[in-house]
C-alpha cells in the first residue's frame, strides 16, 4: 500500500510540471517543488494564473 502513495505523489509532480509548462513556467522547478510540497504546490500553481490575470 505504501508504494501506491509514492506513485501517486510522483504522478502529481508530473502533472504539475505539465501544468507549469502550459503556463510558460519552468516544468523542472515545479516538478521538484511538487515532490516536496505535493498538493500544496498544485494549489499554488492553479492560483498563480488567477493572480497573474489581475
mmCIF entry with sequence, helices, sheets and N, C-alpha, C, O atoms, coordinates in Angstrom:
data_MODEL
# 
_entry.id   MODEL 
# 
_entity.id                         1 
_entity.type                       polymer 
_entity.pdbx_number_of_molecules   1 
# 
_entity_poly.entity_id                      1 
_entity_poly.type                           'polypeptide(L)' 
_entity_poly.nstd_linkage                   no 
_entity_poly.nstd_monomer                   no 
_entity_poly.pdbx_seq_one_letter_code       
;(UNK)(UNK)(UNK)(UNK)(UNK)(UNK)(UNK)(UNK)(UNK)(UNK)(UNK)(UNK)(UNK)(UNK)(UNK)(UNK)
(UNK)(UNK)(UNK)(UNK)(UNK)(UNK)(UNK)(UNK)(UNK)(UNK)(UNK)(UNK)(UNK)(UNK)(UNK)(UNK)
(UNK)(UNK)(UNK)(UNK)(UNK)(UNK)(UNK)(UNK)(UNK)(UNK)(UNK)(UNK)(UNK)(UNK)(UNK)(UNK)
(UNK)(UNK)(UNK)(UNK)(UNK)(UNK)
;
_entity_poly.pdbx_seq_one_letter_code_can   XXXXXXXXXXXXXXXXXXXXXXXXXXXXXXXXXXXXXXXXXXXXXXXXXXXXXX 
_entity_poly.pdbx_strand_id                 A 
# 
loop_
_entity_poly_seq.entity_id 
_entity_poly_seq.num 
_entity_poly_seq.mon_id 
_entity_poly_seq.hetero 
1 1  UNK n 
1 2  UNK n 
1 3  UNK n 
1 4  UNK n 
1 5  UNK n 
1 6  UNK n 
1 7  UNK n 
1 8  UNK n 
1 9  UNK n 
1 10 UNK n 
1 11 UNK n 
1 12 UNK n 
1 13 UNK n 
1 14 UNK n 
1 15 UNK n 
1 16 UNK n 
1 17 UNK n 
1 18 UNK n 
1 19 UNK n 
1 20 UNK n 
1 21 UNK n 
1 22 UNK n 
1 23 UNK n 
1 24 UNK n 
1 25 UNK n 
1 26 UNK n 
1 27 UNK n 
1 28 UNK n 
1 29 UNK n 
1 30 UNK n 
1 31 UNK n 
1 32 UNK n 
1 33 UNK n 
1 34 UNK n 
1 35 UNK n 
1 36 UNK n 
1 37 UNK n 
1 38 UNK n 
1 39 UNK n 
1 40 UNK n 
1 41 UNK n 
1 42 UNK n 
1 43 UNK n 
1 44 UNK n 
1 45 UNK n 
1 46 UNK n 
1 47 UNK n 
1 48 UNK n 
1 49 UNK n 
1 50 UNK n 
1 51 UNK n 
1 52 UNK n 
1 53 UNK n 
1 54 UNK n 
# 
_struct_asym.id          A 
_struct_asym.entity_id   1 
# 
loop_
_struct_conf.conf_type_id 
_struct_conf.id 
_struct_conf.pdbx_PDB_helix_id 
_struct_conf.beg_label_comp_id 
_struct_conf.beg_label_asym_id 
_struct_conf.beg_label_seq_id 
_struct_conf.pdbx_beg_PDB_ins_code 
_struct_conf.end_label_comp_id 
_struct_conf.end_label_asym_id 
_struct_conf.end_label_seq_id 
_struct_conf.pdbx_end_PDB_ins_code 
_struct_conf.beg_auth_comp_id 
_struct_conf.beg_auth_asym_id 
_struct_conf.beg_auth_seq_id 
_struct_conf.end_auth_comp_id 
_struct_conf.end_auth_asym_id 
_struct_conf.end_auth_seq_id 
_struct_conf.pdbx_PDB_helix_class 
_struct_conf.details 
_struct_conf.pdbx_PDB_helix_length 
HELX_P HELX_P1 AA1 UNK A 2  ? UNK A 22 ? UNK A 2  UNK A 22 1 ? 21 
HELX_P HELX_P2 AA2 UNK A 27 ? UNK A 37 ? UNK A 27 UNK A 37 1 ? 11 
HELX_P HELX_P3 AA3 UNK A 39 ? UNK A 53 ? UNK A 39 UNK A 53 1 ? 15 
# 
_struct_conf_type.id          HELX_P 
_struct_conf_type.criteria    ? 
_struct_conf_type.reference   ? 
# 
loop_
_atom_site.group_PDB 
_atom_site.id 
_atom_site.type_symbol 
_atom_site.label_atom_id 
_atom_site.label_alt_id 
_atom_site.label_comp_id 
_atom_site.label_asym_id 
_atom_site.label_entity_id 
_atom_site.label_seq_id 
_atom_site.pdbx_PDB_ins_code 
_atom_site.Cartn_x 
_atom_site.Cartn_y 
_atom_site.Cartn_z 
_atom_site.occupancy 
_atom_site.B_iso_or_equiv 
_atom_site.pdbx_formal_charge 
_atom_site.auth_seq_id 
_atom_site.auth_comp_id 
_atom_site.auth_asym_id 
_atom_site.auth_atom_id 
_atom_site.pdbx_PDB_model_num 
ATOM 1   N N  . UNK A 1 1  ? 0.828  -1.194 0.000   1.00 0.00 ? 1  UNK A N  1 
ATOM 2   C CA . UNK A 1 1  ? 0.000  0.000  0.000   1.00 0.00 ? 1  UNK A CA 1 
ATOM 3   C C  . UNK A 1 1  ? 0.868  1.251  0.000   1.00 0.00 ? 1  UNK A C  1 
ATOM 4   O O  . UNK A 1 1  ? 0.490  2.268  -0.582  1.00 0.00 ? 1  UNK A O  1 
ATOM 5   N N  . UNK A 1 2  ? 2.006  1.186  0.636   1.00 0.00 ? 2  UNK A N  1 
ATOM 6   C CA . UNK A 1 2  ? 2.875  2.358  0.730   1.00 0.00 ? 2  UNK A CA 1 
ATOM 7   C C  . UNK A 1 2  ? 3.436  2.757  -0.629  1.00 0.00 ? 2  UNK A C  1 
ATOM 8   O O  . UNK A 1 2  ? 3.663  3.943  -0.867  1.00 0.00 ? 2  UNK A O  1 
ATOM 9   N N  . UNK A 1 3  ? 3.666  1.802  -1.525  1.00 0.00 ? 3  UNK A N  1 
ATOM 10  C CA . UNK A 1 3  ? 4.166  2.105  -2.862  1.00 0.00 ? 3  UNK A CA 1 
ATOM 11  C C  . UNK A 1 3  ? 3.168  2.930  -3.659  1.00 0.00 ? 3  UNK A C  1 
ATOM 12  O O  . UNK A 1 3  ? 3.565  3.767  -4.470  1.00 0.00 ? 3  UNK A O  1 
ATOM 13  N N  . UNK A 1 4  ? 1.892  2.706  -3.440  1.00 0.00 ? 4  UNK A N  1 
ATOM 14  C CA . UNK A 1 4  ? 0.852  3.471  -4.126  1.00 0.00 ? 4  UNK A CA 1 
ATOM 15  C C  . UNK A 1 4  ? 0.918  4.944  -3.767  1.00 0.00 ? 4  UNK A C  1 
ATOM 16  O O  . UNK A 1 4  ? 0.635  5.806  -4.600  1.00 0.00 ? 4  UNK A O  1 
ATOM 17  N N  . UNK A 1 5  ? 1.288  5.230  -2.535  1.00 0.00 ? 5  UNK A N  1 
ATOM 18  C CA . UNK A 1 5  ? 1.426  6.613  -2.087  1.00 0.00 ? 5  UNK A CA 1 
ATOM 19  C C  . UNK A 1 5  ? 2.531  7.312  -2.867  1.00 0.00 ? 5  UNK A C  1 
ATOM 20  O O  . UNK A 1 5  ? 2.356  8.450  -3.303  1.00 0.00 ? 5  UNK A O  1 
ATOM 21  N N  . UNK A 1 6  ? 3.652  6.653  -3.046  1.00 0.00 ? 6  UNK A N  1 
ATOM 22  C CA . UNK A 1 6  ? 4.775  7.250  -3.771  1.00 0.00 ? 6  UNK A CA 1 
ATOM 23  C C  . UNK A 1 6  ? 4.456  7.410  -5.255  1.00 0.00 ? 6  UNK A C  1 
ATOM 24  O O  . UNK A 1 6  ? 4.847  8.400  -5.873  1.00 0.00 ? 6  UNK A O  1 
ATOM 25  N N  . UNK A 1 7  ? 3.753  6.445  -5.822  1.00 0.00 ? 7  UNK A N  1 
ATOM 26  C CA . UNK A 1 7  ? 3.367  6.531  -7.231  1.00 0.00 ? 7  UNK A CA 1 
ATOM 27  C C  . UNK A 1 7  ? 2.416  7.699  -7.440  1.00 0.00 ? 7  UNK A C  1 
ATOM 28  O O  . UNK A 1 7  ? 2.557  8.449  -8.405  1.00 0.00 ? 7  UNK A O  1 
ATOM 29  N N  . UNK A 1 8  ? 1.459  7.856  -6.554  1.00 0.00 ? 8  UNK A N  1 
ATOM 30  C CA . UNK A 1 8  ? 0.511  8.970  -6.655  1.00 0.00 ? 8  UNK A CA 1 
ATOM 31  C C  . UNK A 1 8  ? 1.200  10.318 -6.507  1.00 0.00 ? 8  UNK A C  1 
ATOM 32  O O  . UNK A 1 8  ? 0.883  11.262 -7.230  1.00 0.00 ? 8  UNK A O  1 
ATOM 33  N N  . UNK A 1 9  ? 2.136  10.410 -5.580  1.00 0.00 ? 9  UNK A N  1 
ATOM 34  C CA . UNK A 1 9  ? 2.874  11.660 -5.343  1.00 0.00 ? 9  UNK A CA 1 
ATOM 35  C C  . UNK A 1 9  ? 3.715  12.008 -6.574  1.00 0.00 ? 9  UNK A C  1 
ATOM 36  O O  . UNK A 1 9  ? 3.775  13.169 -6.981  1.00 0.00 ? 9  UNK A O  1 
ATOM 37  N N  . UNK A 1 10 ? 4.358  11.009 -7.161  1.00 0.00 ? 10 UNK A N  1 
ATOM 38  C CA . UNK A 1 10 ? 5.163  11.234 -8.363  1.00 0.00 ? 10 UNK A CA 1 
ATOM 39  C C  . UNK A 1 10 ? 4.302  11.616 -9.556  1.00 0.00 ? 10 UNK A C  1 
ATOM 40  O O  . UNK A 1 10 ? 4.689  12.465 -10.360 1.00 0.00 ? 10 UNK A O  1 
ATOM 41  N N  . UNK A 1 11 ? 3.142  10.995 -9.673  1.00 0.00 ? 11 UNK A N  1 
ATOM 42  C CA . UNK A 1 11 ? 2.222  11.338 -10.758 1.00 0.00 ? 11 UNK A CA 1 
ATOM 43  C C  . UNK A 1 11 ? 1.743  12.778 -10.620 1.00 0.00 ? 11 UNK A C  1 
ATOM 44  O O  . UNK A 1 11 ? 1.658  13.501 -11.613 1.00 0.00 ? 11 UNK A O  1 
ATOM 45  N N  . UNK A 1 12 ? 1.434  13.191 -9.418  1.00 0.00 ? 12 UNK A N  1 
ATOM 46  C CA . UNK A 1 12 ? 1.026  14.571 -9.177  1.00 0.00 ? 12 UNK A CA 1 
ATOM 47  C C  . UNK A 1 12 ? 2.140  15.545 -9.550  1.00 0.00 ? 12 UNK A C  1 
ATOM 48  O O  . UNK A 1 12 ? 1.874  16.607 -10.111 1.00 0.00 ? 12 UNK A O  1 
ATOM 49  N N  . UNK A 1 13 ? 3.366  15.193 -9.245  1.00 0.00 ? 13 UNK A N  1 
ATOM 50  C CA . UNK A 1 13 ? 4.502  16.051 -9.595  1.00 0.00 ? 13 UNK A CA 1 
ATOM 51  C C  . UNK A 1 13 ? 4.634  16.179 -11.112 1.00 0.00 ? 13 UNK A C  1 
ATOM 52  O O  . UNK A 1 13 ? 4.932  17.262 -11.616 1.00 0.00 ? 13 UNK A O  1 
ATOM 53  N N  . UNK A 1 14 ? 4.415  15.084 -11.844 1.00 0.00 ? 14 UNK A N  1 
ATOM 54  C CA . UNK A 1 14 ? 4.469  15.139 -13.304 1.00 0.00 ? 14 UNK A CA 1 
ATOM 55  C C  . UNK A 1 14 ? 3.333  15.986 -13.875 1.00 0.00 ? 14 UNK A C  1 
ATOM 56  O O  . UNK A 1 14 ? 3.535  16.743 -14.824 1.00 0.00 ? 14 UNK A O  1 
ATOM 57  N N  . UNK A 1 15 ? 2.159  15.860 -13.306 1.00 0.00 ? 15 UNK A N  1 
ATOM 58  C CA . UNK A 1 15 ? 1.022  16.669 -13.752 1.00 0.00 ? 15 UNK A CA 1 
ATOM 59  C C  . UNK A 1 15 ? 1.300  18.144 -13.505 1.00 0.00 ? 15 UNK A C  1 
ATOM 60  O O  . UNK A 1 15 ? 1.015  18.984 -14.359 1.00 0.00 ? 15 UNK A O  1 
ATOM 61  N N  . UNK A 1 16 ? 1.850  18.459 -12.349 1.00 0.00 ? 16 UNK A N  1 
ATOM 62  C CA . UNK A 1 16 ? 2.180  19.856 -12.039 1.00 0.00 ? 16 UNK A CA 1 
ATOM 63  C C  . UNK A 1 16 ? 3.225  20.410 -12.991 1.00 0.00 ? 16 UNK A C  1 
ATOM 64  O O  . UNK A 1 16 ? 3.154  21.578 -13.374 1.00 0.00 ? 16 UNK A O  1 
ATOM 65  N N  . UNK A 1 17 ? 4.188  19.594 -13.375 1.00 0.00 ? 17 UNK A N  1 
ATOM 66  C CA . UNK A 1 17 ? 5.201  20.037 -14.333 1.00 0.00 ? 17 UNK A CA 1 
ATOM 67  C C  . UNK A 1 17 ? 4.552  20.373 -15.675 1.00 0.00 ? 17 UNK A C  1 
ATOM 68  O O  . UNK A 1 17 ? 4.901  21.372 -16.302 1.00 0.00 ? 17 UNK A O  1 
ATOM 69  N N  . UNK A 1 18 ? 3.623  19.551 -16.106 1.00 0.00 ? 18 UNK A N  1 
ATOM 70  C CA . UNK A 1 18 ? 2.902  19.821 -17.348 1.00 0.00 ? 18 UNK A CA 1 
ATOM 71  C C  . UNK A 1 18 ? 2.065  21.077 -17.261 1.00 0.00 ? 18 UNK A C  1 
ATOM 72  O O  . UNK A 1 18 ? 2.040  21.872 -18.200 1.00 0.00 ? 18 UNK A O  1 
ATOM 73  N N  . UNK A 1 19 ? 1.375  21.268 -16.141 1.00 0.00 ? 19 UNK A N  1 
ATOM 74  C CA . UNK A 1 19 ? 0.591  22.490 -15.940 1.00 0.00 ? 19 UNK A CA 1 
ATOM 75  C C  . UNK A 1 19 ? 1.487  23.723 -15.964 1.00 0.00 ? 19 UNK A C  1 
ATOM 76  O O  . UNK A 1 19 ? 1.136  24.746 -16.553 1.00 0.00 ? 19 UNK A O  1 
ATOM 77  N N  . UNK A 1 20 ? 2.623  23.618 -15.331 1.00 0.00 ? 20 UNK A N  1 
ATOM 78  C CA . UNK A 1 20 ? 3.550  24.752 -15.272 1.00 0.00 ? 20 UNK A CA 1 
ATOM 79  C C  . UNK A 1 20 ? 4.058  25.105 -16.661 1.00 0.00 ? 20 UNK A C  1 
ATOM 80  O O  . UNK A 1 20 ? 4.132  26.283 -17.011 1.00 0.00 ? 20 UNK A O  1 
ATOM 81  N N  . UNK A 1 21 ? 4.408  24.104 -17.453 1.00 0.00 ? 21 UNK A N  1 
ATOM 82  C CA . UNK A 1 21 ? 4.892  24.378 -18.804 1.00 0.00 ? 21 UNK A CA 1 
ATOM 83  C C  . UNK A 1 21 ? 3.803  25.005 -19.654 1.00 0.00 ? 21 UNK A C  1 
ATOM 84  O O  . UNK A 1 21 ? 4.093  25.833 -20.518 1.00 0.00 ? 21 UNK A O  1 
ATOM 85  N N  . UNK A 1 22 ? 2.566  24.627 -19.425 1.00 0.00 ? 22 UNK A N  1 
ATOM 86  C CA . UNK A 1 22 ? 1.448  25.226 -20.139 1.00 0.00 ? 22 UNK A CA 1 
ATOM 87  C C  . UNK A 1 22 ? 1.262  26.693 -19.793 1.00 0.00 ? 22 UNK A C  1 
ATOM 88  O O  . UNK A 1 22 ? 0.672  27.448 -20.566 1.00 0.00 ? 22 UNK A O  1 
ATOM 89  N N  . UNK A 1 23 ? 1.762  27.097 -18.635 1.00 0.00 ? 23 UNK A N  1 
ATOM 90  C CA . UNK A 1 23 ? 1.670  28.493 -18.190 1.00 0.00 ? 23 UNK A CA 1 
ATOM 91  C C  . UNK A 1 23 ? 2.992  29.225 -18.363 1.00 0.00 ? 23 UNK A C  1 
ATOM 92  O O  . UNK A 1 23 ? 3.223  30.261 -17.740 1.00 0.00 ? 23 UNK A O  1 
ATOM 93  N N  . UNK A 1 24 ? 3.864  28.678 -19.215 1.00 0.00 ? 24 UNK A N  1 
ATOM 94  C CA . UNK A 1 24 ? 5.176  29.268 -19.502 1.00 0.00 ? 24 UNK A CA 1 
ATOM 95  C C  . UNK A 1 24 ? 6.034  29.433 -18.248 1.00 0.00 ? 24 UNK A C  1 
ATOM 96  O O  . UNK A 1 24 ? 6.710  30.446 -18.069 1.00 0.00 ? 24 UNK A O  1 
ATOM 97  N N  . UNK A 1 25 ? 5.993  28.426 -17.393 1.00 0.00 ? 25 UNK A N  1 
ATOM 98  C CA . UNK A 1 25 ? 6.840  28.389 -16.202 1.00 0.00 ? 25 UNK A CA 1 
ATOM 99  C C  . UNK A 1 25 ? 7.766  27.183 -16.319 1.00 0.00 ? 25 UNK A C  1 
ATOM 100 O O  . UNK A 1 25 ? 7.554  26.316 -17.167 1.00 0.00 ? 25 UNK A O  1 
ATOM 101 N N  . UNK A 1 26 ? 8.762  27.128 -15.495 1.00 0.00 ? 26 UNK A N  1 
ATOM 102 C CA . UNK A 1 26 ? 9.726  26.036 -15.551 1.00 0.00 ? 26 UNK A CA 1 
ATOM 103 C C  . UNK A 1 26 ? 9.103  24.731 -15.045 1.00 0.00 ? 26 UNK A C  1 
ATOM 104 O O  . UNK A 1 26 ? 8.740  24.612 -13.875 1.00 0.00 ? 26 UNK A O  1 
ATOM 105 N N  . UNK A 1 27 ? 8.990  23.766 -15.945 1.00 0.00 ? 27 UNK A N  1 
ATOM 106 C CA . UNK A 1 27 ? 8.436  22.476 -15.562 1.00 0.00 ? 27 UNK A CA 1 
ATOM 107 C C  . UNK A 1 27 ? 9.311  21.740 -14.561 1.00 0.00 ? 27 UNK A C  1 
ATOM 108 O O  . UNK A 1 27 ? 8.804  21.099 -13.640 1.00 0.00 ? 27 UNK A O  1 
ATOM 109 N N  . UNK A 1 28 ? 10.626 21.832 -14.740 1.00 0.00 ? 28 UNK A N  1 
ATOM 110 C CA . UNK A 1 28 ? 11.548 21.149 -13.825 1.00 0.00 ? 28 UNK A CA 1 
ATOM 111 C C  . UNK A 1 28 ? 11.450 21.712 -12.415 1.00 0.00 ? 28 UNK A C  1 
ATOM 112 O O  . UNK A 1 28 ? 11.395 20.963 -11.440 1.00 0.00 ? 28 UNK A O  1 
ATOM 113 N N  . UNK A 1 29 ? 11.430 23.032 -12.315 1.00 0.00 ? 29 UNK A N  1 
ATOM 114 C CA . UNK A 1 29 ? 11.324 23.648 -10.984 1.00 0.00 ? 29 UNK A CA 1 
ATOM 115 C C  . UNK A 1 29 ? 10.031 23.249 -10.288 1.00 0.00 ? 29 UNK A C  1 
ATOM 116 O O  . UNK A 1 29 ? 10.033 22.944 -9.096  1.00 0.00 ? 29 UNK A O  1 
ATOM 117 N N  . UNK A 1 30 ? 8.934  23.250 -11.026 1.00 0.00 ? 30 UNK A N  1 
ATOM 118 C CA . UNK A 1 30 ? 7.656  22.889 -10.425 1.00 0.00 ? 30 UNK A CA 1 
ATOM 119 C C  . UNK A 1 30 ? 7.591  21.399 -10.114 1.00 0.00 ? 30 UNK A C  1 
ATOM 120 O O  . UNK A 1 30 ? 6.942  21.003 -9.146  1.00 0.00 ? 30 UNK A O  1 
ATOM 121 N N  . UNK A 1 31 ? 8.249  20.567 -10.914 1.00 0.00 ? 31 UNK A N  1 
ATOM 122 C CA . UNK A 1 31 ? 8.310  19.145 -10.614 1.00 0.00 ? 31 UNK A CA 1 
ATOM 123 C C  . UNK A 1 31 ? 9.007  18.920 -9.275  1.00 0.00 ? 31 UNK A C  1 
ATOM 124 O O  . UNK A 1 31 ? 8.513  18.190 -8.416  1.00 0.00 ? 31 UNK A O  1 
ATOM 125 N N  . UNK A 1 32 ? 10.169 19.565 -9.116  1.00 0.00 ? 32 UNK A N  1 
ATOM 126 C CA . UNK A 1 32 ? 10.921 19.411 -7.866  1.00 0.00 ? 32 UNK A CA 1 
ATOM 127 C C  . UNK A 1 32 ? 10.164 19.991 -6.678  1.00 0.00 ? 32 UNK A C  1 
ATOM 128 O O  . UNK A 1 32 ? 10.161 19.411 -5.592  1.00 0.00 ? 32 UNK A O  1 
ATOM 129 N N  . UNK A 1 33 ? 9.531  21.123 -6.885  1.00 0.00 ? 33 UNK A N  1 
ATOM 130 C CA . UNK A 1 33 ? 8.729  21.731 -5.815  1.00 0.00 ? 33 UNK A CA 1 
ATOM 131 C C  . UNK A 1 33 ? 7.568  20.818 -5.436  1.00 0.00 ? 33 UNK A C  1 
ATOM 132 O O  . UNK A 1 33 ? 7.222  20.690 -4.261  1.00 0.00 ? 33 UNK A O  1 
ATOM 133 N N  . UNK A 1 34 ? 6.978  20.193 -6.435  1.00 0.00 ? 34 UNK A N  1 
ATOM 134 C CA . UNK A 1 34 ? 5.854  19.295 -6.179  1.00 0.00 ? 34 UNK A CA 1 
ATOM 135 C C  . UNK A 1 34 ? 6.281  18.039 -5.433  1.00 0.00 ? 34 UNK A C  1 
ATOM 136 O O  . UNK A 1 34 ? 5.505  17.487 -4.653  1.00 0.00 ? 34 UNK A O  1 
ATOM 137 N N  . UNK A 1 35 ? 7.507  17.585 -5.665  1.00 0.00 ? 35 UNK A N  1 
ATOM 138 C CA . UNK A 1 35 ? 7.996  16.437 -4.904  1.00 0.00 ? 35 UNK A CA 1 
ATOM 139 C C  . UNK A 1 35 ? 8.098  16.765 -3.419  1.00 0.00 ? 35 UNK A C  1 
ATOM 140 O O  . UNK A 1 35 ? 7.928  15.893 -2.567  1.00 0.00 ? 35 UNK A O  1 
ATOM 141 N N  . UNK A 1 36 ? 8.375  18.023 -3.120  1.00 0.00 ? 36 UNK A N  1 
ATOM 142 C CA . UNK A 1 36 ? 8.493  18.439 -1.720  1.00 0.00 ? 36 UNK A CA 1 
ATOM 143 C C  . UNK A 1 36 ? 7.139  18.803 -1.101  1.00 0.00 ? 36 UNK A C  1 
ATOM 144 O O  . UNK A 1 36 ? 6.850  18.428 0.035   1.00 0.00 ? 36 UNK A O  1 
ATOM 145 N N  . UNK A 1 37 ? 6.321  19.528 -1.848  1.00 0.00 ? 37 UNK A N  1 
ATOM 146 C CA . UNK A 1 37 ? 5.089  20.073 -1.275  1.00 0.00 ? 37 UNK A CA 1 
ATOM 147 C C  . UNK A 1 37 ? 3.816  19.346 -1.686  1.00 0.00 ? 37 UNK A C  1 
ATOM 148 O O  . UNK A 1 37 ? 2.788  19.474 -1.022  1.00 0.00 ? 37 UNK A O  1 
ATOM 149 N N  . UNK A 1 38 ? 3.876  18.587 -2.772  1.00 0.00 ? 38 UNK A N  1 
ATOM 150 C CA . UNK A 1 38 ? 2.715  17.812 -3.224  1.00 0.00 ? 38 UNK A CA 1 
ATOM 151 C C  . UNK A 1 38 ? 1.518  18.668 -3.576  1.00 0.00 ? 38 UNK A C  1 
ATOM 152 O O  . UNK A 1 38 ? 1.631  19.584 -4.391  1.00 0.00 ? 38 UNK A O  1 
ATOM 153 N N  . UNK A 1 39 ? 0.375  18.388 -2.977  1.00 0.00 ? 39 UNK A N  1 
ATOM 154 C CA . UNK A 1 39 ? -0.859 19.099 -3.319  1.00 0.00 ? 39 UNK A CA 1 
ATOM 155 C C  . UNK A 1 39 ? -0.803 20.605 -3.044  1.00 0.00 ? 39 UNK A C  1 
ATOM 156 O O  . UNK A 1 39 ? -1.518 21.379 -3.681  1.00 0.00 ? 39 UNK A O  1 
ATOM 157 N N  . UNK A 1 40 ? 0.022  21.009 -2.124  1.00 0.00 ? 40 UNK A N  1 
ATOM 158 C CA . UNK A 1 40 ? 0.159  22.441 -1.837  1.00 0.00 ? 40 UNK A CA 1 
ATOM 159 C C  . UNK A 1 40 ? 0.753  23.160 -3.049  1.00 0.00 ? 40 UNK A C  1 
ATOM 160 O O  . UNK A 1 40 ? 0.346  24.276 -3.371  1.00 0.00 ? 40 UNK A O  1 
ATOM 161 N N  . UNK A 1 41 ? 1.709  22.525 -3.715  1.00 0.00 ? 41 UNK A N  1 
ATOM 162 C CA . UNK A 1 41 ? 2.294  23.098 -4.930  1.00 0.00 ? 41 UNK A CA 1 
ATOM 163 C C  . UNK A 1 41 ? 1.238  23.192 -6.028  1.00 0.00 ? 41 UNK A C  1 
ATOM 164 O O  . UNK A 1 41 ? 1.225  24.159 -6.791  1.00 0.00 ? 41 UNK A O  1 
ATOM 165 N N  . UNK A 1 42 ? 0.358  22.207 -6.117  1.00 0.00 ? 42 UNK A N  1 
ATOM 166 C CA . UNK A 1 42 ? -0.727 22.255 -7.093  1.00 0.00 ? 42 UNK A CA 1 
ATOM 167 C C  . UNK A 1 42 ? -1.624 23.449 -6.830  1.00 0.00 ? 42 UNK A C  1 
ATOM 168 O O  . UNK A 1 42 ? -2.016 24.153 -7.760  1.00 0.00 ? 42 UNK A O  1 
ATOM 169 N N  . UNK A 1 43 ? -1.945 23.678 -5.586  1.00 0.00 ? 43 UNK A N  1 
ATOM 170 C CA . UNK A 1 43 ? -2.771 24.823 -5.216  1.00 0.00 ? 43 UNK A CA 1 
ATOM 171 C C  . UNK A 1 43 ? -2.098 26.127 -5.618  1.00 0.00 ? 43 UNK A C  1 
ATOM 172 O O  . UNK A 1 43 ? -2.750 26.998 -6.193  1.00 0.00 ? 43 UNK A O  1 
ATOM 173 N N  . UNK A 1 44 ? -0.823 26.280 -5.333  1.00 0.00 ? 44 UNK A N  1 
ATOM 174 C CA . UNK A 1 44 ? -0.091 27.487 -5.721  1.00 0.00 ? 44 UNK A CA 1 
ATOM 175 C C  . UNK A 1 44 ? -0.089 27.667 -7.234  1.00 0.00 ? 44 UNK A C  1 
ATOM 176 O O  . UNK A 1 44 ? -0.259 28.779 -7.734  1.00 0.00 ? 44 UNK A O  1 
ATOM 177 N N  . UNK A 1 45 ? 0.101  26.584 -7.947  1.00 0.00 ? 45 UNK A N  1 
ATOM 178 C CA . UNK A 1 45 ? 0.168  26.649 -9.412  1.00 0.00 ? 45 UNK A CA 1 
ATOM 179 C C  . UNK A 1 45 ? -1.177 27.050 -10.003 1.00 0.00 ? 45 UNK A C  1 
ATOM 180 O O  . UNK A 1 45 ? -1.235 27.875 -10.915 1.00 0.00 ? 45 UNK A O  1 
ATOM 181 N N  . UNK A 1 46 ? -2.250 26.476 -9.492  1.00 0.00 ? 46 UNK A N  1 
ATOM 182 C CA . UNK A 1 46 ? -3.582 26.799 -10.005 1.00 0.00 ? 46 UNK A CA 1 
ATOM 183 C C  . UNK A 1 46 ? -3.961 28.236 -9.664  1.00 0.00 ? 46 UNK A C  1 
ATOM 184 O O  . UNK A 1 46 ? -4.534 28.941 -10.496 1.00 0.00 ? 46 UNK A O  1 
ATOM 185 N N  . UNK A 1 47 ? -3.650 28.669 -8.464  1.00 0.00 ? 47 UNK A N  1 
ATOM 186 C CA . UNK A 1 47 ? -3.998 30.032 -8.064  1.00 0.00 ? 47 UNK A CA 1 
ATOM 187 C C  . UNK A 1 47 ? -3.103 31.078 -8.712  1.00 0.00 ? 47 UNK A C  1 
ATOM 188 O O  . UNK A 1 47 ? -3.498 32.238 -8.823  1.00 0.00 ? 47 UNK A O  1 
ATOM 189 N N  . UNK A 1 48 ? -1.912 30.693 -9.138  1.00 0.00 ? 48 UNK A N  1 
ATOM 190 C CA . UNK A 1 48 ? -0.984 31.667 -9.722  1.00 0.00 ? 48 UNK A CA 1 
ATOM 191 C C  . UNK A 1 48 ? -1.538 32.268 -11.005 1.00 0.00 ? 48 UNK A C  1 
ATOM 192 O O  . UNK A 1 48 ? -1.262 33.432 -11.295 1.00 0.00 ? 48 UNK A O  1 
ATOM 193 N N  . UNK A 1 49 ? -2.306 31.518 -11.779 1.00 0.00 ? 49 UNK A N  1 
ATOM 194 C CA . UNK A 1 49 ? -2.853 32.070 -13.014 1.00 0.00 ? 49 UNK A CA 1 
ATOM 195 C C  . UNK A 1 49 ? -3.890 33.139 -12.697 1.00 0.00 ? 49 UNK A C  1 
ATOM 196 O O  . UNK A 1 49 ? -3.994 34.129 -13.421 1.00 0.00 ? 49 UNK A O  1 
ATOM 197 N N  . UNK A 1 50 ? -4.651 32.956 -11.637 1.00 0.00 ? 50 UNK A N  1 
ATOM 198 C CA . UNK A 1 50 ? -5.644 33.941 -11.251 1.00 0.00 ? 50 UNK A CA 1 
ATOM 199 C C  . UNK A 1 50 ? -4.989 35.207 -10.718 1.00 0.00 ? 50 UNK A C  1 
ATOM 200 O O  . UNK A 1 50 ? -5.499 36.310 -10.913 1.00 0.00 ? 50 UNK A O  1 
ATOM 201 N N  . UNK A 1 51 ? -3.850 35.040 -10.040 1.00 0.00 ? 51 UNK A N  1 
ATOM 202 C CA . UNK A 1 51 ? -3.145 36.195 -9.517  1.00 0.00 ? 51 UNK A CA 1 
ATOM 203 C C  . UNK A 1 51 ? -2.482 36.979 -10.642 1.00 0.00 ? 51 UNK A C  1 
ATOM 204 O O  . UNK A 1 51 ? -2.415 38.206 -10.581 1.00 0.00 ? 51 UNK A O  1 
ATOM 205 N N  . UNK A 1 52 ? -1.986 36.282 -11.677 1.00 0.00 ? 52 UNK A N  1 
ATOM 206 C CA . UNK A 1 52 ? -1.344 36.942 -12.802 1.00 0.00 ? 52 UNK A CA 1 
ATOM 207 C C  . UNK A 1 52 ? -2.346 37.715 -13.648 1.00 0.00 ? 52 UNK A C  1 
ATOM 208 O O  . UNK A 1 52 ? -1.983 38.708 -14.279 1.00 0.00 ? 52 UNK A O  1 
ATOM 209 N N  . UNK A 1 53 ? -3.610 37.271 -13.671 1.00 0.00 ? 53 UNK A N  1 
ATOM 210 C CA . UNK A 1 53 ? -4.623 37.895 -14.524 1.00 0.00 ? 53 UNK A CA 1 
ATOM 211 C C  . UNK A 1 53 ? -5.058 39.243 -13.976 1.00 0.00 ? 53 UNK A C  1 
ATOM 212 O O  . UNK A 1 53 ? -5.575 40.073 -14.724 1.00 0.00 ? 53 UNK A O  1 
ATOM 213 N N  . UNK A 1 54 ? -4.861 39.474 -12.695 1.00 0.00 ? 54 UNK A N  1 
ATOM 214 C CA . UNK A 1 54 ? -5.321 40.727 -12.090 1.00 0.00 ? 54 UNK A CA 1 
ATOM 215 C C  . UNK A 1 54 ? -4.426 41.877 -12.392 1.00 0.00 ? 54 UNK A C  1 
ATOM 216 O O  . UNK A 1 54 ? -4.687 42.995 -11.950 1.00 0.00 ? 54 UNK A O  1 
# 
